[in-house]
Every structure is written in C-alpha cells, then in structure tokens.
Amino acid sequence: MNRQEKLKILKSKKVFDFIVIGGGATGLGCALDASKRGYSVALFEKFDFCNATSSRSTKLIHGGVRYLEKFNFKLVYEALKERDFLIKNAPHVVNKIGFIIPVYSYLQKVYYWIGLKIYDLISGNSSFPKSKIINSKKVKQLLPNINSKKLVGGISYFDGQFDDSRLGIDVALTSEKYGALLLNYFSVQRLIKNDGKISGVNVIDNIDNKSYDVRSKVVINCTGVFSESVIKMDKNMIRPIIKPSQGTHVIIDKKFLNSSYGLLIPKTSDGRVLFAIPWKNHVILGTTDNTVDSPTFFPRPTIKEIDYILNHFKGLFNQIPEKKDIKSVFSGIRPLVSDLSKKKSKDLSRMHKIIRSESGLISVIGGKWTTFRKISEDVINYSLKQSGLKFHKSSSINIKIIDGLKHTKSKGSLSEKINITVPQIIHFIRNEMAINLDDIMLRRSRCLFLDVEESVKIAPKIVKIMSKELFKDKLWEEKQLKSFFKTTKLFKI
C-alpha cells in the first residue's frame, strides 16, 4: 500500500461502487469482500488502520464460552465457524491456544465440562482439539504457578489467538490485491446528497489538508463506537443506538503464568469472564466490561479497573502480580447494540445490526473480530440488494489472507525485549502506510502494548530510521517523539 499511488487513483476515479467509512475490522472486511466480488471500493480512515477498538481486543478468535450460559447458540455457532475460517486462511497470524479452567468443587467440574462439551458439539467437525476433564496434577503441570489449594481438577479446551492490528493490516493488503483503494488519515467531513439520496462523501487528507469530493453508489458507515457521529451527518437521531463498553487489559511478565496455556475464570462474583493469556512472550490479564457515557479515540484504563483485574487473580497464582509488575495497560471500547431493557454492558448481545437510513446510508453496529468476515459478507449482501448494482456472490470464505511480514524476517532487533528490526520499519513505511511513530509503535509492531518502558527507550532509534526514510528533518523527529510520549501516558498506571 503506497499512499502516493493511492492518491493518484483517488484523483482520477470518478465514481466508486462502494465507499467504506472506517478502517477497523468491519470496514476492512467490507472492503475485502466487495473488492473480491469485483466491485470498486474506496475506504477512508480518519486516523490509522485499526487505530481504535480493532487494535485493543483480548487477542482471541473464539466462539465465546460465556455466551452459552445466555443460550446465545447462534452467535457461538457463527463465531466457531469463522474461527475455523481464520485458522485456515490466516495461519500466519492466527493460532490455536489451549485454556485451562481450574475448578474447586466437583459440581463445578461437571457443570463446566457439560458446557464445553456443548461448545465442542456446536463447533462440529473442527480442527481444534476437543475439551476434556483433567485432574489436579495435570492442571499444576500445565499451569505451574496455579494456587493448588482446594483444587480438584480442571477442564482443558482450545480456542484461537491472534494479533488484531496485524490481521487488520494483512486484510488491507489483501483488499488492495483485489483492487480496493484504502487511505488512512482521511476524515469524512460531510455526506454528499442528490435529491435527498447519498451519492458520496467529502473527505479531507489530514496529512496535506487537501479536500476531495468522492462519489459512489453505496456508502457504508463502519466506524464502530463512533457510528452515531456519521449517522448524525445524515439525520437527527431520536435515541442512542450504541452502548459503549470499556474493556481494560493488563500486561505482565510471562513468569506469572509460566505456561503456553491460558487460564480462564468463567464466572467472577459479578458474573464476568476473565482470562490470563500468553501473548508475544508476555501475559494479558483481562478484561473488564464497564459502560462508559461516550466513546473516545484514546480510552484510558482506570485504577478501579486495574485493581479489579489484579484482585481476581490474587487467589489463583502462587507468585502474585502487583501494580509494580505491570508492563503496560490498554483499553478498548466495544460498540454494543443498545438495548434499553438491559442496564449492564455484559448482558448486551455481541450480535451485529445493519441499519439503512431514508437517504441510503448503511451503518453497521456491533460485532467482534472473530466474526468480521461474516459481518462484512452480510453487509455487502444487504447493500447490494438495496442498490442498483448487479449482485455477485461472496467468496470471502475462501480468501487466503496475505502475510505482510513474510519477507521481512530478519535478525538484529533494536530491542532485547521486543522484536522490531530495521527492515520491518522500512517495510511498514513503504508498503503499509505507516506515517507516524505511533503507527509503528502501536499497530505495525505491538511495542507499546507490551512494554511502555522499553518502548520509550527505543522510540528515538525508530524515529531516526523513519525520518531518513520519509525525508523528514529534526523538528519532525521532535514532534513525533513529543506526540508519542504523550500517547505512552495512556498505557501507564
């Protein structure tokens, strides 16, 4: 993805079949699905691809064990089918991971085993290993740091794990292969209408401040928790349609889990699910599920959320993580579909909803990374039925996702703690539209998500490499570092 080449295409193209607003999981998925069918697509992202929620997930591709208790079998079935698609078509970024549910009563053991057998049954003839009951000795073998007091055994099962923003970039690269035009740092200023019907958007390039009127036959709003802001460009809203929910995660050293298996707490005292997950030589603890009044592009974890997570793992580990052991913290805002009958976000459905306004704006609400492909297929199918475009069937179920880092494997990391090399940085700039230091430190690599202190240490080295590659001066370097150091405050307690 070369930005200058994309700008030339934008200037020459008169009308697109689809305009997609938003470069997160759903927006990128829609661009891929539509372009693979042969339609022309332009996607505009206000910041960087996967800037918000889509880079701040729990890093799991899963059916959602906890949805079984709510009898949401349709969502579990759909998610498990999509899990199989991703492990098959994006094996470079999605992998299988085992989980252990430690149990402290025989009644618990039977209860969770039955639940996971239903999970196995719904998954069908999946390539993932089936769940099984294990004794306390096996639990301690697989989770060496587990507190074995009153432990009677456990249940083991497997799900999927991934690098969210990496998958997003690879989906973008795959979309480009099929002809999609994707541009980051492009803001939609207003919707263009003819006779009351949407016929395009006015966008501004946030890099050079140039404005463009871009026409299309369909406009799709895929801006997640910010969908209402685009809908308000179209019409006055009667009531909120999104219930934002903040999920916070804590990153600690791998020694606290000391295992390739993850740990699942299926039900806390207030009815939530918590994970301890090995990821990139670290461990993720999370997540919370707290309603927030309004979404923000830069959510900040609260001390209350961090304490909540640490307190729930205190009784489970022999070696107990404390605040001083935290390497990084991050939060994401979920765009849950609003339901006035349910006050708590943990009770809201993770199913998606497609809305079409009188002017023709199509908005996608809800959903999650695991089901992004199916959501995108549904959205494009729906959009085609509402438009005058000829219908072509989706084939996204068979698309092999490009491995963007396939040819950047090299030794000589700039850090002893996090793997990031000079060839990778150059690749990010030349081929993946990395424009700012944040793009590389947060999303192309995951440095800041893994270790704030180490990220601060290596940032000056990385910005110098960027400056040389982008032909920037010393003042640019200073501004980039100042902005990045401000961002790091969001990842500290």
Protein Blocks (a to p, Z undefined) as FASTA:
>chain_A
ZZklmmmmmmmpmbdfbdcehjbfklmmmmmmmmmnopacddddfbbghklmmmmcghia
ceblmlmmnopaklmmmmmmmmmmmmmmmmmlgccdddddddfbfklmmmmmmmmmmmmm
mnmpafbdcdddddfklmmmmmmmbcfehiabdcddddddddfklmmmmmmmmmmmnopa
cdehiacfbdcdeehiacbdcdddfklopacddddfbdcdfehjmmmmmmmmmpccfbdc
bdcdddddddddfklnopabdcddfbdfkopacddddeehiacddddddddfbdcfbdcd
dfklmmmmmmmmmmmpmbdcdfklpmbdcdddddddddfkbmbfklpcfbdcddddfkop
acdeedifklmmmmmmmmmmmmmmmmmbdcdddfklmpccddfklmmgcehiabfkbccd
fklmmmmmmmnopabfklmmmmmpmmlmmommlmmmmmmmmmmmmmmmnopafklmmmmm
mmmmmmmmmmpZZ
